[in-house]
Amino acid sequence: GPARGAGPSAAMAAAPRWRERLFALYFLSHIPITALIDLQPLLPTGIAPRALTDLLQQYATAFRDPMMLQPPEWFKAFIYCEAFLQLPFFPIAAYAFLKGGCRWIRTPSIIYSTHVATTLFAILAHILFHDFSKSEHAGPQTLRERLVLLSIYLPYLLIPLLLLFTMLCNPHYKHVEKRKRK
């Protein structure tokens, strides 16, 4: 009835709070992961603290991810994108999604999610189809090892795709405020 508010259309047009919380968590968690782990391959040897290089080594060994220890040039290019395009965006996006209902985050989110999904398709294809037998560092050999490594990278495709879908399809973000003419 009328006591509940404007009905289902108002609920549909509201910002999707559970998704905004998920996106905020994604971007907040991405800051330390990127700064402390992902950017290591770009640093000269010996610059990163020993504890962090050990952590990266343990990850790469456990999940058979030679790309993080000896990145191919195309992968290194993606790490530069992560450093200079994505990392500055993470705190901005985290702020917008924690605050909630920020329509101005729509266009930057579409750019971010499209960029990241594109890079992840290349990375996932490499994990699935590359012959790692000649890698200096152990890569995935069996289908199970490939799927385990794929599962590490998959959230970084799925959450940006959910973000893209939300920005394109949710009425809250689709609605653009009309600027008043002076």
Buried (B, 14 or more C-beta within 10 A) or exposed (E): EEEEEEEEEEEEBEBBEEBBEBBBBBBBEBEEEBBBBBBBBEEEEEEBEEEBBEBBBEBBEEBBBBBBBBBEEEBBEBBEBBBEEBBEBBEBBBBBBBEBBBBEBBEBBBBBBBBBBEBBEEBBEBBEEBEBEEBEBBBBEEEEBBEBBBEEBBEBBEBBBBBBEBBEEBEBBEEEEEEEEE
